[in-house]
Amino acid sequence: MDTAARLRRLLYLVPAVLARQGVPVAELAKELDVDVTTLRDDIDLLSQVGPPAGAPDEFLLLTIDEDDDCVYAELPQGLTRPLRLTAAEAFSLTLGLRALAGSGVRPYEDAVARLLAKIRAALGEASPELLALERESVVETEDHHKLSLLSDLHRAITAHRPLVAKYHSASRGLTEQRHIDPYALLNHRGSWYLVGRCHRHNEPRLFKVERLSGVVISSDGPAFTVPGDFDIEKFRRDHLFQPEAAHPHIELRFDKALAYEVRTRFDPARVQVGRDGSLQVTLENPLSDWLVSWVLGFGAGVEVQEPAELRQKVAERAQAIAALHS
């Protein structure tokens, strides 16, 4: 199953049916270029969309009337009622949107600017003091360059244009120029990766976006073609580590001095902030020499809390390093 294609269908179905209540099943199937059986499976899946342990009125209702073989949709009440924000919530959202404004990521940048203007207007009416505080607040972000680069890479991927970039290989400690046919962007455990054919090796490779610099997109010459047998999901499974339930449960405690690195490196759902500003991170990963070296890379800023075996291995390696330098 092409997961990406199915996701596009699912995102298309709800607004399409809401705009044309009672649209025939056969007509929808033709628009989506799928058979009726596949379309019915998609509709069945969408009918299960709702919050965990949600009430019946909190689920998306997408049904096929068997009498006329047409599709009807009804949104959950939570999506049909206007969203109400407190002044404090609106203030927090405004600061978040400011971090995105001017990032260069389109088409979202224009939408962010419009939303920001609306919230500011409402915030000013609700609380002039908060509006003044928002104007005086400083939003510090180091991600604008990365967001702009992601925008450029996305443009090259969409247009099937080759690019040239400098790439720093962490394993080799070298920065080299690479010619790449960009296929796709992947976000894995908080980091962005470019997938594309490396001209030097003549095969798809993985490039961490934060190690790319000096990206120049070719504006002349022929566009490249992604091979028909290239499967981005298979590439992801083969080249990016995916945690499994069978992997050991690991708990790490990071000092608050590493807060920025922790927040940008790990899934927010795996991070808890303590009262003293320290951060507790949970993950699943096989125990290995690589993991020990990775933990030691944070120096004295991290403590292994679980499992005891990993804690012992890190301590032994640290003692060996200390003995070597005594």
C-alpha positions in Angstrom: 0.0 0.0 0.0 1.2 3.5 -0.9 0.9 5.2 2.5 1.6 8.7 1.1 -1.1 8.3 -1.6 -3.6 7.1 0.9 -2.9 10.0 3.2 -3.5 12.4 0.3 -6.9 10.7 -0.4 -7.9 10.9 3.3 -7.1 14.6 3.5 -9.0 15.2 0.3 -12.1 13.3 1.1 -13.6 15.2 4.1 -13.6 18.7 2.5 -14.7 17.3 -0.8 -17.7 15.6 0.7 -18.6 18.5 2.9 -18.6 20.8 -0.2 -20.8 18.3 -2.1 -23.0 16.4 0.4 -24.4 13.4 -1.4 -21.7 13.0 -3.9 -21.9 9.6 -5.6 -19.4 6.9 -4.6 -18.5 6.2 -8.2 -17.8 9.9 -8.9 -15.5 10.2 -5.9 -13.6 7.0 -6.8 -13.1 8.3 -10.3 -11.7 11.7 -9.0 -9.3 9.8 -6.7 -8.4 7.3 -9.4 -9.1 4.3 -7.1 -11.7 1.5 -7.2 -14.9 1.6 -5.2 -13.6 -1.0 -2.7 -10.5 1.1 -1.9 -12.7 4.2 -1.5 -15.0 2.3 0.9 -12.0 1.2 3.0 -10.8 4.8 3.2 -14.2 6.0 4.3 -14.4 3.2 7.0 -11.0 4.4 8.3 -12.0 8.1 8.5 -15.1 7.1 10.4 -12.8 5.9 13.2 -11.1 9.3 13.6 -11.7 10.8 17.0 -10.1 11.3 20.4 -9.2 8.3 22.6 -12.3 7.3 24.7 -14.2 10.1 22.9 -18.0 10.4 22.9 -20.0 9.7 19.7 -20.3 13.4 18.9 -16.5 13.8 19.0 -15.9 11.4 16.0 -15.9 12.3 12.3 -19.0 10.9 10.6 -18.5 9.9 7.0 -21.1 7.5 5.7 -22.4 5.9 2.5 -26.1 5.9 2.1 -26.7 2.4 0.6 -30.1 3.5 -0.9 -28.5 6.1 -3.3 -24.9 5.0 -3.0 -23.8 8.5 -2.1 -21.4 9.9 0.6 -22.3 12.3 3.4 -20.1 13.9 6.0 -20.6 15.5 9.4 -17.9 17.1 11.5 -17.5 16.5 15.2 -19.0 19.3 17.3 -15.6 20.3 18.5 -14.7 21.3 14.9 -17.9 23.1 14.2 -17.9 25.3 17.3 -15.8 28.5 17.1 -12.5 28.2 19.0 -12.3 30.4 22.1 -9.0 31.4 23.5 -8.2 33.2 26.8 -6.1 36.3 26.6 -3.1 34.3 28.0 -3.6 31.5 25.4 -3.8 34.1 22.6 -0.6 35.8 23.9 1.3 32.5 23.9 0.1 31.6 20.4 1.2 35.1 19.2 4.7 34.6 20.4 4.8 31.1 18.7 3.6 32.6 15.4 6.2 35.3 15.6 8.9 32.7 15.7 7.6 31.4 12.3 7.0 34.8 10.7 9.6 35.7 8.1 11.0 32.2 8.0 10.6 32.0 4.2 8.6 28.8 4.3 5.7 29.2 1.9 2.7 28.9 1.5 2.5 28.8 5.3 4.3 32.1 5.8 1.4 34.1 4.3 -1.2 32.2 6.3 0.8 32.8 9.5 1.0 36.5 8.8 -2.8 36.7 8.4 -3.5 34.7 11.5 -1.1 36.8 13.5 -2.8 40.0 12.5 -6.2 38.6 13.5 -5.0 37.4 16.9 -3.3 40.7 17.6 -6.5 42.6 16.8 -8.5 40.4 19.1 -5.8 40.5 21.8 -5.7 44.2 21.7 -9.4 44.4 22.3 -9.3 41.9 25.1 -6.2 43.2 26.9 -4.2 46.2 25.8 -1.6 45.4 28.4 -0.9 41.9 26.9 -0.8 43.4 23.4 1.8 45.9 24.6 3.8 43.1 26.3 3.7 41.1 23.0 5.2 44.0 21.1 8.0 44.5 23.7 8.8 40.8 23.9 11.9 39.4 22.2 11.4 36.0 20.4 14.8 34.4 20.0 15.0 31.6 17.4 17.9 29.9 15.6 15.8 28.0 13.2 15.0 30.7 10.5 18.0 29.6 8.4 17.0 26.0 8.7 13.4 26.7 7.8 14.5 28.8 4.8 16.8 25.9 3.7 13.9 23.4 4.0 11.8 25.7 1.8 14.6 25.8 -0.9 15.0 22.0 -0.7 11.2 21.5 -1.0 11.2 23.7 -4.0 14.0 21.6 -5.7 12.2 18.4 -4.9 8.9 19.6 -6.3 10.5 20.9 -9.5 12.8 17.9 -9.8 15.9 20.1 -10.1 19.4 18.9 -9.2 21.4 20.8 -6.6 24.9 21.3 -5.5 25.8 21.7 -1.8 28.6 21.4 0.7 28.0 18.5 3.1 29.8 17.9 6.4 30.2 14.2 7.1 30.3 13.7 10.9 31.7 10.2 10.7 34.6 11.3 8.4 35.1 14.8 9.7 35.2 16.2 6.2 33.2 18.9 4.3 32.8 18.1 0.7 30.8 19.3 -2.3 28.0 17.0 -3.4 25.8 16.9 -6.4 22.4 15.6 -5.5 19.0 14.8 -7.1 16.7 15.5 -4.2 13.9 13.0 -3.8 12.2 13.8 -0.5 12.5 15.3 3.0 12.1 13.2 6.1 11.7 14.2 9.7 13.1 11.6 12.0 13.1 12.0 15.8 13.2 15.8 15.5 15.9 16.0 12.8 15.4 16.8 9.1 17.0 14.6 6.4 17.2 15.0 2.6 16.9 11.8 0.6 18.4 12.0 -2.9 20.7 10.3 -5.4 24.3 11.2 -4.7 26.0 11.6 -8.1 29.3 10.5 -6.7 28.0 7.1 -5.5 25.1 6.9 -8.0 22.6 5.7 -5.4 20.1 7.2 -3.0 21.8 8.6 0.1 20.6 10.3 3.4 21.9 13.8 4.1 21.2 15.5 7.4 19.9 19.0 6.6 21.7 20.7 9.4 25.0 19.6 7.8 24.2 21.1 4.4 25.4 24.6 3.4 25.9 26.6 0.3 22.9 25.0 -1.5 22.6 26.0 -5.1 19.6 24.7 -7.1 20.3 24.1 -10.8 18.1 26.4 -13.0 19.3 25.0 -16.4 19.7 21.6 -17.9 17.2 18.8 -17.8 15.1 17.9 -14.7 15.8 14.6 -13.1 13.3 11.7 -12.8 12.8 9.7 -9.6 13.2 6.0 -10.5 9.8 4.3 -10.6 11.0 1.5 -8.2 12.2 4.0 -5.5 10.0 3.5 -2.4 10.5 6.3 0.2 8.9 4.3 3.0 11.2 1.3 2.4 14.2 3.6 2.3 13.1 5.1 5.6 12.8 1.6 7.2 16.1 0.5 5.9 18.2 3.6 6.7 16.6 5.3 9.8 16.4 3.6 13.2 12.9 2.9 14.4 12.5 2.2 18.1 10.7 -1.1 19.0 8.8 -2.2 22.1 11.3 -4.9 22.6 14.2 -2.4 22.9 15.3 -1.5 26.5 13.6 1.4 28.1 16.2 4.2 28.8 15.8 7.2 31.1 18.2 10.1 30.9 18.4 13.3 33.0 19.9 16.3 31.3 21.0 19.5 33.0 19.0 22.7 32.2 22.1 24.0 30.5 21.4 21.5 27.7 17.7 22.5 27.4 18.0 23.9 23.9 19.8 20.9 22.5 17.4 18.5 24.2 14.3 20.3 22.9 15.6 20.4 19.3 16.9 16.8 19.3 14.1 14.8 21.0 10.4 14.3 20.4 8.6 16.7 22.9 6.4 13.8 24.0 9.5 12.1 25.4 10.7 15.1 27.4 9.6 16.2 30.9 10.9 19.3 32.6 11.7 19.2 36.3 11.2 21.9 38.9 14.9 22.6 38.9 15.0 23.0 35.1 16.5 19.7 34.4 14.9 17.5 31.6 14.0 13.9 31.8 14.1 12.0 28.5 12.8 8.5 27.8 13.5 6.5 24.8 13.9 2.9 23.5 17.2 1.8 22.1 19.4 -1.3 21.9 22.3 -1.3 24.4 25.6 -0.9 22.4 29.0 0.6 22.4 27.6 3.3 20.1 25.0 4.3 22.7 27.6 4.5 25.5 29.7 6.8 23.3 26.7 8.9 22.4 25.7 9.4 26.0 29.3 10.4 26.9 29.2 13.0 24.2 27.0 15.1 26.5 29.8 15.1 29.1 28.8 15.8 32.7 25.5 17.3 31.5 23.6 13.9 31.4 23.0 11.2 33.9 21.8 7.7 33.0 19.0 6.7 35.4 17.8 3.5 33.7 18.7 0.8 32.9 21.4 -0.1 35.5 23.4 -2.0 32.8 23.8 1.1 30.6 24.6 3.2 33.7 27.4 0.8 34.6 28.8 0.7 31.1 28.9 4.5 30.9 30.6 4.7 34.3 33.2 2.1 33.3 34.0 3.9 30.0 34.3 7.3 31.9 36.7 5.7 34.4 38.8 4.3 31.6 39.0 7.7 29.9 39.9 9.3 33.3 42.6 6.7 33.8 44.0 7.3 30.4 44.3 11.1 31.1 45.6 10.8 34.7 
